[in-house]
Amino acid sequence: MSWRTEGPKNTQGTIRSMIPIFLCLLAGLFCLLAFPAQAEETVVNGYTADRPLTLYTHESVRGGLAFTAGSSYYSEKLYPGDTYTVSHRVNLPEGASVKTARLYNYWSWSAEGTTGRYPELSLRFEDEEIEPGTEYSDRKGWGSYDYPSGTWAYDVSEYIDGSRVYSTCIENKGPGTSYFCIDGVGLLIIYTDPNGKDLEYWISEGADLLNSQLDKNGNPEFGAAPSMTICEMMKPSLSLPIRSATLWTVTRAGNWEDNTLWINNASFPGICAGRPYPDLEIDTTDITDYLRDGENSIRFQAVGDFVLPSNAILAVEINPGAVKSPEPSEETLESSETAGNHETEAKEAPGFGVQWAFSLLLVSWALAGKGRNS
C-alpha cells in the first residue's frame, strides 16, 4: 500500500485569492440587509372598502327566487339572556321544491362596555339550534367606534317543508355586560318549479364597513373619501341576449340618498331609502338594460355616509336552451373569499431579492473552488 503525499501549500497565495470573494459576499449581505426584497407595510384602513362580498354560489334553475326580511326590526342592545324573535312567511307555488334556503343573521355593534368584542349567541330556527355555515365580519381596529359587525349565514334548506310561517330566535349567550344589536334577519329561498322561469342566479354575501363622512371642511372624518368606499358586490359574466335581470341589494344603516349602486358605468343613487327601515335596507332593481355581454361589475358606493353592504342577489331570466355562463373557477372563488382579510400587504422594494442572493452565493462558491484548484 502506498500513501500519496502533497507538496507544501501556498497559504499566502490562497488567502490573497479569497479576498475578492469575501468582499463580494459582504457586499451581497449588505444589500440584503439594507434593501429587503419584500417589505411589509401596515395598512391604515380607515373605513375603506376592503372586504368585497363573497360569491357564495352561481347556478341555474327552472323555478324562482324569494327574499324577505319577514317581521325583522332593529333590536337595540341585547344583553346576556335577551332574545330576538322574527318570523318569515313562505309562499311557494304548487308543486315547487326548495333547492336552497339561506338564512342571514345581520348583527352589529358587538361590545362589552366600551370595548368591541365578537358576539356569543345561539340561533334557533324552528326551535332547532343551528350553527352558521359561514361567518363574515368587519372591524376597523381603531377609533372610538371599534365595534365589529357581521353577517352570519345559515343553511336552512332541510327545514323549509312548504308554504307556512317559519320562526327564528336569537339569544345573547355572552358574559357579563356584553351586548350586540340585530339589524334584522333575511331569508332567501331558491326553488324549482316546472312552470317557473329559466333563471341563472348569483348570490354574494359578506360585511364591509364603509364610512366616507366628511367634516365641515370637506375632509374625511374616518380616513376614507367617497372614492375609497366602493364595495365590489359581484362580477357576473353573461351571455346576451337575456329576458330580464333583477338585483336585490341588502345594506344596513345607510338611509342616505347619495349612496349609489353602480352597474358597470350606470349609477343608481338613492337606493338606501330606509325600506323596510333605516337599519336594514332591501332594494330591488331591474338592471336588464345595463348589463353587457361578458363580465359585468356590480358595486356599491358609500357617499358621505356610514353603510354596511351585506348581500347582492342577481336573478337573470334566460332564454330556454341558452348557453350558460361558465361557473367561477376555484381560483376566482378563493380570491374573492380571501380579499380584504389581511391587515398588511406586501410591497415591492428596491434591492437584491432572495433569488439574487442565492445566485451570488453560488457564484462565490464556484470562484472559491476555482481558486483552490488553480
Secondary structure, DSSP 8 states (H G I E B T S, - for coil): ----------HHHHHHHHHHHHHHHHHHHHHHHHS-SEEEEE---TT------EEEEEEEEEEEEEEE-TT------B-TT-EEEEEEEE---TT-EEEEEEEEEEEEEEEETTEE----EEEEETTEEE--SEEEEE---SSTT---EEEEEEE-GGG--SSEEEEEEEEE--STTEEEEEEEEEEEEEEE-TTSEEEEEEEEE----EE--B-TTS-BSSS--GGG-EEEEE--EE-S--SEEEEEEEEES---TT-EEEETTEEEET--S-SEETTEEEEEEE-GGG--SEE--EEEE--SSEEEEEEEEEEEE--TT--------HHHHHHHHHTT--SEEEEE-SS--HHHHHHHHHHHHHHHHHHHH-
